[in-house]
Structure formats: structure tokens, C-alpha cells
Amino acid sequence: MGNRSGRIFWRIIDGIFAGSRGNAGVVWAMDGTQYDMGLSGKVYLCNMQDLGSRYNSCPWQEEANSVGEQIAEHLGENIDRYGAPLVLKRDNEGTMNHADVNELLKESFVLR
């Protein structure tokens, strides 16, 4: 990693772990989760949070086998509404790393 890119990298890491509060819109986190509803089955949610402001966007209820196109659409709606973050923290889950999600992040200049 070059000297300049190394400094940028560590500024981002510092913002995520040391002082991201108050820096709204810089770092978002996205994660899929599921809740067992007993006899009703399971509910699958895609949660998204702005780590600086601690604002949670409305969770998106996804299908049991959601695909990357659906996640990219949901993420795109949030980017259109709130503006693109500098960094998106996400799982290495297959749907979170779908080509459509990666393309949207690339077009929005979001580090991933």
C-alpha cells in the first residue's frame, strides 16, 4: 500500500473504530439476520445503520433466498435518499457481494 493510500486507509479505520460518532454519512454497516417466529416460520431482515449517527434505516424484509439484485435495489434506495457513504461495512455473504451490489458501490464511489 502506498504512503498516501496507507494514510487514507488508517483514517478510515480510525473513523470506524475510534471516533465515528458525530460523522454521519461516512460509514454504513449492512447485515442480514433472521428471526425465528415459531410456527409462523422465519423472518429474514436486511439491517442498515449509519455508524456515525447510529441511525437505522427501515429494515428490509427479504425472501429466504434473496438475491443480490434485491439487495442492490434496497441499497440504491438508501443511497438515493441519504447520499452515498464513504465506506460500507458488510458481510462476506454471497448476496452482499453480488455483482450488482459491487457495481452500485463502484458507481457511487463507496469503498468496500
Order of alpha helices (4+ residues) and beta strands (2+ residues): alpha-beta-beta-beta-beta-alpha-beta-alpha
